[in-house]
């Protein structure tokens, strides 16, 4: 039960990151790579995006 809740929260946060990525004004290739990173690595990808890549990508 707890694992299911954590997985659902992971997908919600990943979708939030994807929406944030799509709002950025950068190349389509960068957007696609960031989305793949977030989806492939789930919690690690979200953490990387939120703490490091969000500020680096314009």
PDB file of N, CA, C and O in Angstrom:
ATOM      1  N   UNK A   1       0.819  -1.199   0.000  1.00  0.00           N
ATOM      2  CA  UNK A   1       0.000   0.000   0.000  1.00  0.00           C
ATOM      3  C   UNK A   1       0.863   1.263   0.000  1.00  0.00           C
ATOM      4  O   UNK A   1       0.614   2.196  -0.764  1.00  0.00           O
ATOM      5  N   UNK A   2       1.867   1.280   0.857  1.00  0.00           N
ATOM      6  CA  UNK A   2       2.744   2.444   0.936  1.00  0.00           C
ATOM      7  C   UNK A   2       3.543   2.611  -0.352  1.00  0.00           C
ATOM      8  O   UNK A   2       3.762   3.732  -0.811  1.00  0.00           O
ATOM      9  N   UNK A   3       3.973   1.504  -0.928  1.00  0.00           N
ATOM     10  CA  UNK A   3       4.726   1.573  -2.182  1.00  0.00           C
ATOM     11  C   UNK A   3       3.878   2.147  -3.307  1.00  0.00           C
ATOM     12  O   UNK A   3       4.385   2.880  -4.156  1.00  0.00           O
ATOM     13  N   UNK A   4       2.606   1.822  -3.318  1.00  0.00           N
ATOM     14  CA  UNK A   4       1.696   2.356  -4.331  1.00  0.00           C
ATOM     15  C   UNK A   4       1.536   3.860  -4.173  1.00  0.00           C
ATOM     16  O   UNK A   4       1.534   4.593  -5.162  1.00  0.00           O
ATOM     17  N   UNK A   5       1.405   4.314  -2.957  1.00  0.00           N
ATOM     18  CA  UNK A   5       1.270   5.750  -2.690  1.00  0.00           C
ATOM     19  C   UNK A   5       2.535   6.485  -3.114  1.00  0.00           C
ATOM     20  O   UNK A   5       2.457   7.549  -3.728  1.00  0.00           O
ATOM     21  N   UNK A   6       3.686   5.935  -2.797  1.00  0.00           N
ATOM     22  CA  UNK A   6       4.953   6.561  -3.185  1.00  0.00           C
ATOM     23  C   UNK A   6       5.090   6.594  -4.702  1.00  0.00           C
ATOM     24  O   UNK A   6       5.563   7.588  -5.253  1.00  0.00           O
ATOM     25  N   UNK A   7       4.690   5.535  -5.381  1.00  0.00           N
ATOM     26  CA  UNK A   7       4.759   5.492  -6.847  1.00  0.00           C
ATOM     27  C   UNK A   7       3.836   6.530  -7.471  1.00  0.00           C
ATOM     28  O   UNK A   7       4.212   7.208  -8.427  1.00  0.00           O
ATOM     29  N   UNK A   8       2.629   6.653  -6.929  1.00  0.00           N
ATOM     30  CA  UNK A   8       1.686   7.649  -7.456  1.00  0.00           C
ATOM     31  C   UNK A   8       2.208   9.059  -7.226  1.00  0.00           C
ATOM     32  O   UNK A   8       2.095   9.910  -8.109  1.00  0.00           O
ATOM     33  N   UNK A   9       2.772   9.318  -6.063  1.00  0.00           N
ATOM     34  CA  UNK A   9       3.376  10.632  -5.800  1.00  0.00           C
ATOM     35  C   UNK A   9       4.539  10.900  -6.745  1.00  0.00           C
ATOM     36  O   UNK A   9       4.730  12.030  -7.196  1.00  0.00           O
ATOM     37  N   UNK A  10       5.317   9.864  -7.046  1.00  0.00           N
ATOM     38  CA  UNK A  10       6.421  10.009  -7.989  1.00  0.00           C
ATOM     39  C   UNK A  10       5.944  10.412  -9.364  1.00  0.00           C
ATOM     40  O   UNK A  10       6.550  11.270 -10.005  1.00  0.00           O
ATOM     41  N   UNK A  11       4.857   9.801  -9.831  1.00  0.00           N
ATOM     42  CA  UNK A  11       4.307  10.165 -11.144  1.00  0.00           C
ATOM     43  C   UNK A  11       3.723  11.570 -11.138  1.00  0.00           C
ATOM     44  O   UNK A  11       3.852  12.294 -12.125  1.00  0.00           O
ATOM     45  N   UNK A  12       3.089  11.964 -10.050  1.00  0.00           N
ATOM     46  CA  UNK A  12       2.539  13.323  -9.967  1.00  0.00           C
ATOM     47  C   UNK A  12       3.651  14.356 -10.022  1.00  0.00           C
ATOM     48  O   UNK A  12       3.538  15.352 -10.736  1.00  0.00           O
ATOM     49  N   UNK A  13       4.723  14.130  -9.278  1.00  0.00           N
ATOM     50  CA  UNK A  13       5.851  15.062  -9.280  1.00  0.00           C
ATOM     51  C   UNK A  13       6.536  15.062 -10.653  1.00  0.00           C
ATOM     52  O   UNK A  13       6.961  16.114 -11.132  1.00  0.00           O
ATOM     53  N   UNK A  14       6.642  13.898 -11.280  1.00  0.00           N
ATOM     54  CA  UNK A  14       7.247  13.824 -12.615  1.00  0.00           C
ATOM     55  C   UNK A  14       6.416  14.599 -13.629  1.00  0.00           C
ATOM     56  O   UNK A  14       6.971  15.283 -14.488  1.00  0.00           O
ATOM     57  N   UNK A  15       5.108  14.501 -13.542  1.00  0.00           N
ATOM     58  CA  UNK A  15       4.237  15.257 -14.454  1.00  0.00           C
ATOM     59  C   UNK A  15       4.381  16.754 -14.211  1.00  0.00           C
ATOM     60  O   UNK A  15       4.378  17.539 -15.159  1.00  0.00           O
ATOM     61  N   UNK A  16       4.509  17.153 -12.946  1.00  0.00           N
ATOM     62  CA  UNK A  16       4.745  18.564 -12.634  1.00  0.00           C
ATOM     63  C   UNK A  16       6.047  19.053 -13.274  1.00  0.00           C
ATOM     64  O   UNK A  16       6.102  20.154 -13.822  1.00  0.00           O
ATOM     65  N   UNK A  17       7.090  18.229 -13.199  1.00  0.00           N
ATOM     66  CA  UNK A  17       8.372  18.596 -13.813  1.00  0.00           C
ATOM     67  C   UNK A  17       8.245  18.696 -15.333  1.00  0.00           C
ATOM     68  O   UNK A  17       8.809  19.601 -15.947  1.00  0.00           O
ATOM     69  N   UNK A  18       7.509  17.771 -15.933  1.00  0.00           N
ATOM     70  CA  UNK A  18       7.333  17.794 -17.386  1.00  0.00           C
ATOM     71  C   UNK A  18       6.600  19.060 -17.813  1.00  0.00           C
ATOM     72  O   UNK A  18       6.979  19.688 -18.802  1.00  0.00           O
ATOM     73  N   UNK A  19       5.567  19.437 -17.088  1.00  0.00           N
ATOM     74  CA  UNK A  19       4.850  20.677 -17.406  1.00  0.00           C
ATOM     75  C   UNK A  19       5.781  21.871 -17.283  1.00  0.00           C
ATOM     76  O   UNK A  19       5.748  22.770 -18.123  1.00  0.00           O
ATOM     77  N   UNK A  20       6.614  21.893 -16.243  1.00  0.00           N
ATOM     78  CA  UNK A  20       7.577  22.978 -16.059  1.00  0.00           C
ATOM     79  C   UNK A  20       8.594  23.002 -17.197  1.00  0.00           C
ATOM     80  O   UNK A  20       8.966  24.077 -17.668  1.00  0.00           O
ATOM     81  N   UNK A  21       9.045  21.839 -17.640  1.00  0.00           N
ATOM     82  CA  UNK A  21       9.993  21.758 -18.749  1.00  0.00           C
ATOM     83  C   UNK A  21       9.361  22.297 -20.026  1.00  0.00           C
ATOM     84  O   UNK A  21      10.006  23.041 -20.765  1.00  0.00           O
ATOM     85  N   UNK A  22       8.127  21.938 -20.293  1.00  0.00           N
ATOM     86  CA  UNK A  22       7.460  22.385 -21.513  1.00  0.00           C
ATOM     87  C   UNK A  22       7.225  23.886 -21.536  1.00  0.00           C
ATOM     88  O   UNK A  22       7.100  24.465 -22.615  1.00  0.00           O
ATOM     89  N   UNK A  23       7.161  24.534 -20.380  1.00  0.00           N
ATOM     90  CA  UNK A  23       6.982  25.982 -20.304  1.00  0.00           C
ATOM     91  C   UNK A  23       8.269  26.744 -20.590  1.00  0.00           C
ATOM     92  O   UNK A  23       8.224  27.928 -20.923  1.00  0.00           O
ATOM     93  N   UNK A  24       9.420  26.079 -20.463  1.00  0.00           N
ATOM     94  CA  UNK A  24      10.713  26.740 -20.671  1.00  0.00           C
ATOM     95  C   UNK A  24      10.894  27.124 -22.132  1.00  0.00           C
ATOM     96  O   UNK A  24      10.375  26.465 -23.033  1.00  0.00           O
ATOM     97  N   UNK A  25      11.633  28.191 -22.346  1.00  0.00           N
ATOM     98  CA  UNK A  25      11.947  28.614 -23.710  1.00  0.00           C
ATOM     99  C   UNK A  25      13.351  28.135 -24.041  1.00  0.00           C
ATOM    100  O   UNK A  25      14.329  28.861 -23.869  1.00  0.00           O
ATOM    101  N   UNK A  26      13.431  26.898 -24.520  1.00  0.00           N
ATOM    102  CA  UNK A  26      14.702  26.330 -24.941  1.00  0.00           C
ATOM    103  C   UNK A  26      14.451  25.421 -26.134  1.00  0.00           C
ATOM    104  O   UNK A  26      13.312  25.243 -26.564  1.00  0.00           O
ATOM    105  N   UNK A  27      15.515  24.854 -26.658  1.00  0.00           N
ATOM    106  CA  UNK A  27      15.397  23.998 -27.836  1.00  0.00           C
ATOM    107  C   UNK A  27      14.526  22.785 -27.556  1.00  0.00           C
ATOM    108  O   UNK A  27      14.427  22.306 -26.426  1.00  0.00           O
ATOM    109  N   UNK A  28      13.899  22.306 -28.624  1.00  0.00           N
ATOM    110  CA  UNK A  28      13.043  21.123 -28.511  1.00  0.00           C
ATOM    111  C   UNK A  28      13.853  19.903 -28.093  1.00  0.00           C
ATOM    112  O   UNK A  28      13.358  19.065 -27.339  1.00  0.00           O
ATOM    113  N   UNK A  29      15.087  19.791 -28.570  1.00  0.00           N
ATOM    114  CA  UNK A  29      15.946  18.658 -28.220  1.00  0.00           C
ATOM    115  C   UNK A  29      16.226  18.648 -26.719  1.00  0.00           C
ATOM    116  O   UNK A  29      16.182  17.592 -26.088  1.00  0.00           O
ATOM    117  N   UNK A  30      16.513  19.809 -26.146  1.00  0.00           N
ATOM    118  CA  UNK A  30      16.758  19.891 -24.702  1.00  0.00           C
ATOM    119  C   UNK A  30      15.515  19.489 -23.917  1.00  0.00           C
ATOM    120  O   UNK A  30      15.603  18.779 -22.915  1.00  0.00           O
ATOM    121  N   UNK A  31      14.357  19.952 -24.383  1.00  0.00           N
ATOM    122  CA  UNK A  31      13.114  19.599 -23.702  1.00  0.00           C
ATOM    123  C   UNK A  31      12.888  18.092 -23.731  1.00  0.00           C
ATOM    124  O   UNK A  31      12.535  17.490 -22.717  1.00  0.00           O
ATOM    125  N   UNK A  32      13.093  17.490 -24.894  1.00  0.00           N
ATOM    126  CA  UNK A  32      12.891  16.046 -25.016  1.00  0.00           C
ATOM    127  C   UNK A  32      13.861  15.287 -24.123  1.00  0.00           C
ATOM    128  O   UNK A  32      13.465  14.333 -23.454  1.00  0.00           O
ATOM    129  N   UNK A  33      15.121  15.696 -24.101  1.00  0.00           N
ATOM    130  CA  UNK A  33      16.114  15.020 -23.264  1.00  0.00           C
ATOM    131  C   UNK A  33      15.782  15.153 -21.781  1.00  0.00           C
ATOM    132  O   UNK A  33      15.931  14.192 -21.026  1.00  0.00           O
ATOM    133  N   UNK A  34      15.339  16.319 -21.363  1.00  0.00           N
ATOM    134  CA  UNK A  34      14.969  16.503 -19.959  1.00  0.00           C
ATOM    135  C   UNK A  34      13.747  15.668 -19.578  1.00  0.00           C
ATOM    136  O   UNK A  34      13.693  15.093 -18.491  1.00  0.00           O
ATOM    137  N   UNK A  35      12.772  15.607 -20.480  1.00  0.00           N
ATOM    138  CA  UNK A  35      11.579  14.801 -20.205  1.00  0.00           C
ATOM    139  C   UNK A  35      11.943  13.324 -20.102  1.00  0.00           C
ATOM    140  O   UNK A  35      11.458  12.626 -19.212  1.00  0.00           O
ATOM    141  N   UNK A  36      12.793  12.847 -21.005  1.00  0.00           N
ATOM    142  CA  UNK A  36      13.232  11.451 -20.949  1.00  0.00           C
ATOM    143  C   UNK A  36      13.997  11.186 -19.659  1.00  0.00           C
ATOM    144  O   UNK A  36      13.820  10.139 -19.036  1.00  0.00           O
ATOM    145  N   UNK A  37      14.847  12.131 -19.253  1.00  0.00           N
ATOM    146  CA  UNK A  37      15.596  11.987 -18.002  1.00  0.00           C
ATOM    147  C   UNK A  37      14.650  11.867 -16.815  1.00  0.00           C
ATOM    148  O   UNK A  37      14.816  10.984 -15.973  1.00  0.00           O
ATOM    149  N   UNK A  38      13.667  12.742 -16.745  1.00  0.00           N
ATOM    150  CA  UNK A  38      12.733  12.726 -15.617  1.00  0.00           C
ATOM    151  C   UNK A  38      11.924  11.430 -15.605  1.00  0.00           C
ATOM    152  O   UNK A  38      11.728  10.832 -14.547  1.00  0.00           O
ATOM    153  N   UNK A  39      11.456  10.998 -16.767  1.00  0.00           N
ATOM    154  CA  UNK A  39      10.640   9.787 -16.811  1.00  0.00           C
ATOM    155  C   UNK A  39      11.459   8.521 -16.568  1.00  0.00           C
ATOM    156  O   UNK A  39      10.981   7.590 -15.921  1.00  0.00           O
ATOM    157  N   UNK A  40      12.685   8.480 -17.079  1.00  0.00           N
ATOM    158  CA  UNK A  40      13.499   7.271 -16.947  1.00  0.00           C
ATOM    159  C   UNK A  40      14.018   7.084 -15.521  1.00  0.00           C
ATOM    160  O   UNK A  40      14.079   5.963 -15.016  1.00  0.00           O
ATOM    161  N   UNK A  41      14.384   8.173 -14.891  1.00  0.00           N
ATOM    162  CA  UNK A  41      14.989   8.069 -13.563  1.00  0.00           C
ATOM    163  C   UNK A  41      14.013   8.378 -12.427  1.00  0.00           C
ATOM    164  O   UNK A  41      14.389   8.314 -11.257  1.00  0.00           O
ATOM    165  N   UNK A  42      12.793   8.706 -12.754  1.00  0.00           N
ATOM    166  CA  UNK A  42      11.719   9.006 -11.823  1.00  0.00           C
ATOM    167  C   UNK A  42      12.183   9.881 -10.659  1.00  0.00           C
ATOM    168  O   UNK A  42      12.406  11.072 -10.877  1.00  0.00           O
ATOM    169  N   UNK A  43      12.342   9.369  -9.444  1.00  0.00           N
ATOM    170  CA  UNK A  43      12.672  10.225  -8.296  1.00  0.00           C
ATOM    171  C   UNK A  43      14.039  10.877  -8.431  1.00  0.00           C
ATOM    172  O   UNK A  43      14.206  12.041  -8.065  1.00  0.00           O
ATOM    173  N   UNK A  44      15.014  10.151  -8.947  1.00  0.00           N
ATOM    174  CA  UNK A  44      16.346  10.726  -9.134  1.00  0.00           C
ATOM    175  C   UNK A  44      16.304  11.812 -10.202  1.00  0.00           C
ATOM    176  O   UNK A  44      16.917  12.867 -10.042  1.00  0.00           O
ATOM    177  N   UNK A  45      15.583  11.557 -11.289  1.00  0.00           N
ATOM    178  CA  UNK A  45      15.439  12.545 -12.353  1.00  0.00           C
ATOM    179  C   UNK A  45      14.729  13.800 -11.879  1.00  0.00           C
ATOM    180  O   UNK A  45      15.106  14.914 -12.242  1.00  0.00           O
ATOM    181  N   UNK A  46      13.706  13.612 -11.070  1.00  0.00           N
ATOM    182  CA  UNK A  46      12.986  14.764 -10.509  1.00  0.00           C
ATOM    183  C   UNK A  46      13.916  15.570  -9.612  1.00  0.00           C
ATOM    184  O   UNK A  46      13.939  16.799  -9.690  1.00  0.00           O
ATOM    185  N   UNK A  47      14.675  14.901  -8.773  1.00  0.00           N
ATOM    186  CA  UNK A  47      15.605  15.602  -7.877  1.00  0.00           C
ATOM    187  C   UNK A  47      16.675  16.335  -8.675  1.00  0.00           C
ATOM    188  O   UNK A  47      16.995  17.484  -8.369  1.00  0.00           O
ATOM    189  N   UNK A  48      17.233  15.684  -9.696  1.00  0.00           N
ATOM    190  CA  UNK A  48      18.230  16.348 -10.548  1.00  0.00           C
ATOM    191  C   UNK A  48      17.640  17.582 -11.219  1.00  0.00           C
ATOM    192  O   UNK A  48      18.258  18.646 -11.233  1.00  0.00           O
ATOM    193  N   UNK A  49      16.460  17.435 -11.767  1.00  0.00           N
ATOM    194  CA  UNK A  49      15.834  18.568 -12.444  1.00  0.00           C
ATOM    195  C   UNK A  49      15.546  19.691 -11.455  1.00  0.00           C
ATOM    196  O   UNK A  49      15.883  20.846 -11.717  1.00  0.00           O
ATOM    197  N   UNK A  50      14.935  19.372 -10.340  1.00  0.00           N
ATOM    198  CA  UNK A  50      14.497  20.403  -9.411  1.00  0.00           C
ATOM    199  C   UNK A  50      15.667  21.164  -8.782  1.00  0.00           C
ATOM    200  O   UNK A  50      15.621  22.390  -8.676  1.00  0.00           O
ATOM    201  N   UNK A  51      16.709  20.452  -8.368  1.00  0.00           N
ATOM    202  CA  UNK A  51      17.794  21.100  -7.635  1.00  0.00           C
ATOM    203  C   UNK A  51      18.920  21.615  -8.524  1.00  0.00           C
ATOM    204  O   UNK A  51      19.675  22.489  -8.101  1.00  0.00           O
ATOM    205  N   UNK A  52      19.053  21.092  -9.753  1.00  0.00           N
ATOM    206  CA  UNK A  52      20.208  21.473 -10.546  1.00  0.00           C
ATOM    207  C   UNK A  52      19.821  21.982 -11.935  1.00  0.00           C
ATOM    208  O   UNK A  52      20.233  23.076 -12.323  1.00  0.00           O
ATOM    209  N   UNK A  53      19.060  21.232 -12.665  1.00  0.00           N
ATOM    210  CA  UNK A  53      18.796  21.571 -14.064  1.00  0.00           C
ATOM    211  C   UNK A  53      17.748  22.665 -14.244  1.00  0.00           C
ATOM    212  O   UNK A  53      17.773  23.375 -15.249  1.00  0.00           O
ATOM    213  N   UNK A  54      16.848  22.813 -13.312  1.00  0.00           N
ATOM    214  CA  UNK A  54      15.797  23.833 -13.445  1.00  0.00           C
ATOM    215  C   UNK A  54      16.393  25.226 -13.551  1.00  0.00           C
ATOM    216  O   UNK A  54      15.906  26.058 -14.317  1.00  0.00           O
ATOM    217  N   UNK A  55      17.439  25.480 -12.789  1.00  0.00           N
ATOM    218  CA  UNK A  55      18.080  26.790 -12.815  1.00  0.00           C
ATOM    219  C   UNK A  55      19.036  26.941 -13.994  1.00  0.00           C
ATOM    220  O   UNK A  55      19.274  28.049 -14.475  1.00  0.00           O
ATOM    221  N   UNK A  56      19.581  25.819 -14.452  1.00  0.00           N
ATOM    222  CA  UNK A  56      20.564  25.853 -15.535  1.00  0.00           C
ATOM    223  C   UNK A  56      19.913  26.012 -16.910  1.00  0.00           C
ATOM    224  O   UNK A  56      20.516  26.585 -17.818  1.00  0.00           O
ATOM    225  N   UNK A  57      18.692  25.510 -17.068  1.00  0.00           N
ATOM    226  CA  UNK A  57      18.001  25.567 -18.364  1.00  0.00           C
ATOM    227  C   UNK A  57      17.180  26.832 -18.435  1.00  0.00           C
ATOM    228  O   UNK A  57      16.358  27.104 -17.560  1.00  0.00           O
ATOM    229  N   UNK A  58      17.406  27.601 -19.476  1.00  0.00           N
ATOM    230  CA  UNK A  58      16.647  28.863 -19.664  1.00  0.00           C
ATOM    231  C   UNK A  58      15.565  28.667 -20.670  1.00  0.00           C
ATOM    232  O   UNK A  58      14.821  29.601 -20.966  1.00  0.00           O
TER     233      UNK A  58
END
